Amino acid sequence: MQSFPHQGQLTTWKDDRGFGFIKPDDGSKEVFLHISVLKGASRRPIAGDTIFYEEVTEENGKIRASKASIQGVLNQPKVSTQRARSSNQISNNQSIAKLTPRNKQSNNHASRKVIFGLLGLGLAISLSLSGVFSRSRFSSNSKQATTSPETFVNSQNSAIASQNCNIKGNISVSTGSKLYHLPGMEDYATTNINESKGERWFCSESEAIANGWSKAPR
């Protein structure tokens, strides 16, 4: 079992967000814990659990746990791919050994026919696709040469808006609620925006409310 240099009690755990905070047993500053560092745990953590962990100090001075485990919770065993591979190889060797010389000769003849057939099919497909790829490459180059300037400008505006607008519009994993976070809130620093999932940045609270978002609890 792996030994960890630190331990403490999980005082806060937000399961829908996948993170919480550990109060170290030595009384030092609280340590940030993310679900991703509890690799192999057979269950998710809950407030009150004793956590064993290693510490990492980030550039901004905040301390987080890098590797962690829950006291009394066994890690799920990892499947040994090497053992499975060896077992399959032994089974295949035993099957080959049981073949009679006549069966081997018949199988070899059938295998050669299959191989020649596949080679012929592969050659035909290769010749057919070479023409398709040539046309596709020409079409792709033409599209790149005629890319609309408007598309480039819109992408630049989106990047600039994200830099100037610092209100985070986040969607809860567990409830699907749309909540916006202001700078200085407890969860602001650990809230990440994934625009592909509908999350976004806002320039003002009124804009967030007008778009159907509610203020996150402090």
C-alpha positions as a Markdown table, in Angstrom:
| # | Residue | x | y | z |
|---|---|---|---|---|
| 1 | Met | 0.0 | 0.0 | 0.0 |
| 2 | Gln | 1.3 | 3.4 | -0.9 |
| 3 | Ser | 2.4 | 5.7 | 2.0 |
| 4 | Phe | 1.4 | 9.4 | 2.0 |
| 5 | Pro | 3.2 | 12.1 | 4.0 |
| 6 | His | 0.0 | 14.0 | 5.0 |
| 7 | Gln | -3.4 | 13.3 | 6.3 |
| 8 | Gly | -6.5 | 15.3 | 7.4 |
| 9 | Gln | -10.3 | 15.4 | 7.5 |
| 10 | Leu | -12.5 | 16.3 | 4.5 |
| 11 | Thr | -14.5 | 19.2 | 6.0 |
| 12 | Thr | -16.2 | 20.2 | 2.7 |
| 13 | Trp | -17.2 | 18.1 | -0.3 |
| 14 | Lys | -19.2 | 19.3 | -3.3 |
| 15 | Asp | -20.0 | 16.1 | -5.1 |
| 16 | Asp | -21.7 | 17.8 | -8.1 |
| 17 | Arg | -18.6 | 19.8 | -8.7 |
| 18 | Gly | -16.1 | 17.1 | -7.8 |
| 19 | Phe | -14.0 | 18.9 | -5.3 |
| 20 | Gly | -13.7 | 19.8 | -1.6 |
| 21 | Phe | -11.2 | 20.9 | 1.1 |
| 22 | Ile | -9.1 | 19.0 | 3.6 |
| 23 | Lys | -8.3 | 20.3 | 7.1 |
| 24 | Pro | -4.8 | 18.9 | 7.9 |
| 25 | Asp | -4.3 | 17.2 | 11.2 |
| 26 | Asp | -1.4 | 19.5 | 11.9 |
| 27 | Gly | -3.7 | 22.5 | 11.9 |
| 28 | Ser | -2.2 | 24.1 | 8.8 |
| 29 | Lys | -4.1 | 25.9 | 6.0 |
| 30 | Glu | -6.9 | 24.0 | 4.2 |
| 31 | Val | -5.8 | 21.9 | 1.2 |
| 32 | Phe | -7.8 | 21.8 | -2.0 |
| 33 | Leu | -8.9 | 18.2 | -3.1 |
| 34 | His | -10.1 | 17.3 | -6.6 |
| 35 | Ile | -11.8 | 14.0 | -7.5 |
| 36 | Ser | -9.3 | 13.3 | -10.2 |
| 37 | Val | -6.5 | 12.6 | -7.7 |
| 38 | Leu | -8.5 | 9.8 | -5.9 |
| 39 | Lys | -7.6 | 7.3 | -8.6 |
| 40 | Gly | -8.9 | 3.8 | -8.2 |
| 41 | Ala | -11.1 | 4.6 | -5.1 |
| 42 | Ser | -14.1 | 2.2 | -4.9 |
| 43 | Arg | -16.4 | 5.1 | -3.9 |
| 44 | Arg | -16.6 | 8.9 | -4.0 |
| 45 | Pro | -15.5 | 10.8 | -0.9 |
| 46 | Ile | -17.9 | 12.4 | 1.6 |
| 47 | Ala | -17.5 | 15.1 | 4.2 |
| 48 | Gly | -15.9 | 13.6 | 7.4 |
| 49 | Asp | -13.6 | 11.1 | 5.6 |
| 50 | Thr | -10.0 | 10.9 | 6.6 |
| 51 | Ile | -7.8 | 11.6 | 3.6 |
| 52 | Phe | -4.2 | 10.6 | 3.0 |
| 53 | Tyr | -2.5 | 12.8 | 0.5 |
| 54 | Glu | 0.6 | 14.5 | -1.0 |
| 55 | Glu | 0.8 | 18.3 | -1.2 |
| 56 | Val | 1.7 | 20.5 | -4.2 |
| 57 | Thr | 2.0 | 24.3 | -3.9 |
| 58 | Glu | 0.9 | 26.2 | -7.0 |
| 59 | Glu | 2.4 | 29.4 | -8.3 |
| 60 | Asn | -0.3 | 31.5 | -6.6 |
| 61 | Gly | 0.6 | 30.0 | -3.2 |
| 62 | Lys | -2.5 | 27.8 | -2.9 |
| 63 | Ile | -1.9 | 24.2 | -1.7 |
| 64 | Arg | -3.7 | 21.3 | -3.3 |
| 65 | Ala | -3.5 | 17.5 | -3.0 |
| 66 | Ser | -1.8 | 15.7 | -5.8 |
| 67 | Lys | -2.2 | 12.0 | -4.9 |
| 68 | Ala | -4.8 | 10.9 | -2.4 |
| 69 | Ser | -6.7 | 8.0 | -0.9 |
| 70 | Ile | -9.6 | 7.6 | 1.5 |
| 71 | Gln | -9.0 | 5.8 | 4.8 |
| 72 | Gly | -10.7 | 2.5 | 4.9 |
| 73 | Val | -11.7 | 2.5 | 1.2 |
| 74 | Leu | -9.9 | -0.1 | -0.9 |
| 75 | Asn | -8.7 | 0.8 | -4.4 |
| 76 | Gln | -10.2 | -1.1 | -7.2 |
| 77 | Pro | -7.8 | -3.8 | -8.5 |
| 78 | Lys | -6.2 | -3.1 | -11.9 |
| 79 | Val | -6.5 | -5.8 | -14.5 |
| 80 | Ser | -3.2 | -7.2 | -15.6 |
| 81 | Thr | -3.1 | -7.0 | -19.3 |
| 82 | Gln | 0.2 | -8.9 | -19.4 |
| 83 | Arg | -1.4 | -11.9 | -17.6 |
| 84 | Ala | -4.4 | -11.8 | -20.0 |
| 85 | Arg | -2.1 | -11.6 | -23.0 |
| 86 | Ser | 0.0 | -14.6 | -21.8 |
| 87 | Ser | -3.1 | -16.6 | -21.1 |
| 88 | Asn | -4.5 | -16.0 | -24.6 |
| 89 | Gln | -1.1 | -16.9 | -26.2 |
| 90 | Ile | -1.0 | -20.2 | -24.3 |
| 91 | Ser | -4.5 | -21.0 | -25.3 |
| 92 | Asn | -3.7 | -20.3 | -29.0 |
| 93 | Asn | -0.6 | -22.5 | -28.8 |
| 94 | Gln | -2.5 | -25.4 | -27.4 |
| 95 | Ser | -5.1 | -25.1 | -30.1 |
| 96 | Ile | -2.4 | -25.2 | -32.8 |
| 97 | Ala | -0.8 | -28.2 | -31.2 |
| 98 | Lys | -4.1 | -30.2 | -31.4 |
| 99 | Leu | -4.3 | -29.7 | -35.2 |
| 100 | Thr | -3.5 | -32.8 | -37.3 |
| 101 | Pro | -1.0 | -32.4 | -40.2 |
| 102 | Arg | -3.9 | -32.8 | -42.7 |
| 103 | Asn | -5.9 | -30.0 | -41.0 |
| 104 | Lys | -2.8 | -27.8 | -41.0 |
| 105 | Gln | -2.3 | -28.3 | -44.7 |
| 106 | Ser | -6.0 | -27.5 | -45.4 |
| 107 | Asn | -5.8 | -24.5 | -43.2 |
| 108 | Asn | -2.7 | -23.2 | -44.9 |
| 109 | His | -4.2 | -23.6 | -48.4 |
| 110 | Ala | -7.4 | -21.7 | -47.3 |
| 111 | Ser | -5.2 | -19.0 | -45.6 |
| 112 | Arg | -3.3 | -18.4 | -48.8 |
| 113 | Lys | -6.5 | -18.0 | -50.8 |
| 114 | Val | -7.8 | -15.5 | -48.3 |
| 115 | Ile | -4.5 | -13.5 | -48.3 |
| 116 | Phe | -4.5 | -13.3 | -52.1 |
| 117 | Gly | -8.1 | -12.2 | -52.1 |
| 118 | Leu | -7.5 | -9.5 | -49.6 |
| 119 | Leu | -4.4 | -8.3 | -51.4 |
| 120 | Gly | -6.4 | -7.9 | -54.6 |
| 121 | Leu | -9.3 | -6.1 | -52.8 |
| 122 | Gly | -6.8 | -3.8 | -51.1 |
| 123 | Leu | -5.2 | -2.9 | -54.4 |
| 124 | Ala | -8.5 | -2.1 | -56.0 |
| 125 | Ile | -9.6 | 0.1 | -53.0 |
| 126 | Ser | -6.2 | 1.9 | -53.0 |
| 127 | Leu | -6.5 | 2.8 | -56.7 |
| 128 | Ser | -10.1 | 4.0 | -56.1 |
| 129 | Leu | -9.2 | 6.1 | -53.1 |
| 130 | Ser | -6.2 | 7.7 | -54.6 |
| 131 | Gly | -8.5 | 9.6 | -57.1 |
| 132 | Val | -10.9 | 10.5 | -54.3 |
| 133 | Phe | -8.1 | 11.9 | -52.1 |
| 134 | Ser | -6.7 | 14.0 | -54.9 |
| 135 | Arg | -10.1 | 15.6 | -55.5 |
| 136 | Ser | -10.6 | 16.1 | -51.8 |
| 137 | Arg | -7.3 | 17.8 | -51.3 |
| 138 | Phe | -7.9 | 20.2 | -54.2 |
| 139 | Ser | -11.4 | 21.0 | -52.8 |
| 140 | Ser | -9.9 | 21.6 | -49.3 |
| 141 | Asn | -7.2 | 23.9 | -50.6 |
| 142 | Ser | -9.9 | 25.9 | -52.5 |
| 143 | Lys | -12.0 | 26.3 | -49.3 |
| 144 | Gln | -9.0 | 27.5 | -47.3 |
| 145 | Ala | -8.2 | 30.1 | -49.9 |
| 146 | Thr | -11.8 | 31.5 | -49.7 |
| 147 | Thr | -12.3 | 31.6 | -46.0 |
| 148 | Ser | -14.6 | 34.4 | -45.0 |
| 149 | Pro | -12.8 | 37.3 | -43.2 |
| 150 | Glu | -16.0 | 37.6 | -41.1 |
| 151 | Thr | -15.4 | 34.2 | -39.5 |
| 152 | Phe | -11.9 | 35.3 | -38.4 |
| 153 | Val | -13.2 | 38.6 | -37.0 |
| 154 | Asn | -16.0 | 36.8 | -35.0 |
| 155 | Ser | -13.5 | 34.4 | -33.5 |
| 156 | Gln | -11.3 | 37.3 | -32.4 |
| 157 | Asn | -14.3 | 39.1 | -30.9 |
| 158 | Ser | -15.1 | 36.0 | -28.9 |
| 159 | Ala | -11.6 | 35.8 | -27.5 |
| 160 | Ile | -11.6 | 39.5 | -26.6 |
| 161 | Ala | -15.0 | 39.2 | -24.9 |
| 162 | Ser | -13.7 | 36.3 | -22.7 |
| 163 | Gln | -10.8 | 38.5 | -21.6 |
| 164 | Asn | -12.8 | 41.6 | -20.7 |
| 165 | Cys | -15.9 | 39.9 | -19.1 |
| 166 | Asn | -15.0 | 38.1 | -15.9 |
| 167 | Ile | -18.4 | 36.8 | -14.7 |
| 168 | Lys | -18.5 | 33.0 | -15.1 |
| 169 | Gly | -21.7 | 31.3 | -16.2 |
| 170 | Asn | -21.4 | 27.7 | -15.1 |
| 171 | Ile | -23.9 | 24.8 | -15.5 |
| 172 | Ser | -24.2 | 22.4 | -12.4 |
| 173 | Val | -23.3 | 18.8 | -13.2 |
| 174 | Ser | -25.9 | 17.3 | -10.9 |
| 175 | Thr | -28.9 | 19.6 | -11.2 |
| 176 | Gly | -28.3 | 21.3 | -14.6 |
| 177 | Ser | -28.9 | 24.7 | -12.9 |
| 178 | Lys | -27.4 | 27.8 | -14.7 |
| 179 | Leu | -25.4 | 29.7 | -12.0 |
| 180 | Tyr | -23.1 | 32.7 | -12.5 |
| 181 | His | -20.1 | 33.3 | -10.2 |
| 182 | Leu | -18.7 | 36.7 | -9.4 |
| 183 | Pro | -14.9 | 37.4 | -8.8 |
| 184 | Gly | -14.2 | 36.9 | -5.1 |
| 185 | Met | -16.8 | 34.1 | -4.5 |
| 186 | Glu | -15.7 | 30.9 | -2.8 |
| 187 | Asp | -16.0 | 28.8 | -6.0 |
| 188 | Tyr | -14.8 | 31.4 | -8.5 |
| 189 | Ala | -11.2 | 30.3 | -8.8 |
| 190 | Thr | -12.1 | 26.6 | -9.2 |
| 191 | Thr | -14.9 | 27.1 | -11.6 |
| 192 | Asn | -14.0 | 26.3 | -15.2 |
| 193 | Ile | -16.0 | 27.4 | -18.3 |
| 194 | Asn | -16.6 | 24.9 | -21.0 |
| 195 | Glu | -18.3 | 26.8 | -23.9 |
| 196 | Ser | -19.0 | 23.5 | -25.8 |
| 197 | Lys | -21.4 | 22.6 | -23.0 |
| 198 | Gly | -23.3 | 25.9 | -23.1 |
| 199 | Glu | -21.3 | 27.6 | -20.4 |
| 200 | Arg | -20.2 | 31.2 | -21.0 |
| 201 | Trp | -18.7 | 34.5 | -19.8 |
| 202 | Phe | -20.8 | 37.6 | -18.9 |
| 203 | Cys | -19.8 | 41.2 | -18.7 |
| 204 | Ser | -22.4 | 42.2 | -16.0 |
| 205 | Glu | -24.9 | 40.6 | -13.6 |
| 206 | Ser | -27.8 | 42.1 | -15.6 |
| 207 | Glu | -26.6 | 40.4 | -18.7 |
| 208 | Ala | -26.4 | 37.0 | -16.9 |
| 209 | Ile | -29.9 | 37.4 | -15.4 |
| 210 | Ala | -31.4 | 38.5 | -18.7 |
| 211 | Asn | -30.0 | 35.2 | -20.3 |
| 212 | Gly | -31.7 | 33.0 | -17.6 |
| 213 | Trp | -28.8 | 32.6 | -15.2 |
| 214 | Ser | -29.1 | 32.8 | -11.4 |
| 215 | Lys | -26.5 | 34.0 | -8.9 |
| 216 | Ala | -24.6 | 31.1 | -7.3 |
| 217 | Pro | -24.8 | 30.8 | -3.5 |
| 218 | Arg | -21.8 | 32.2 | -1.6 |
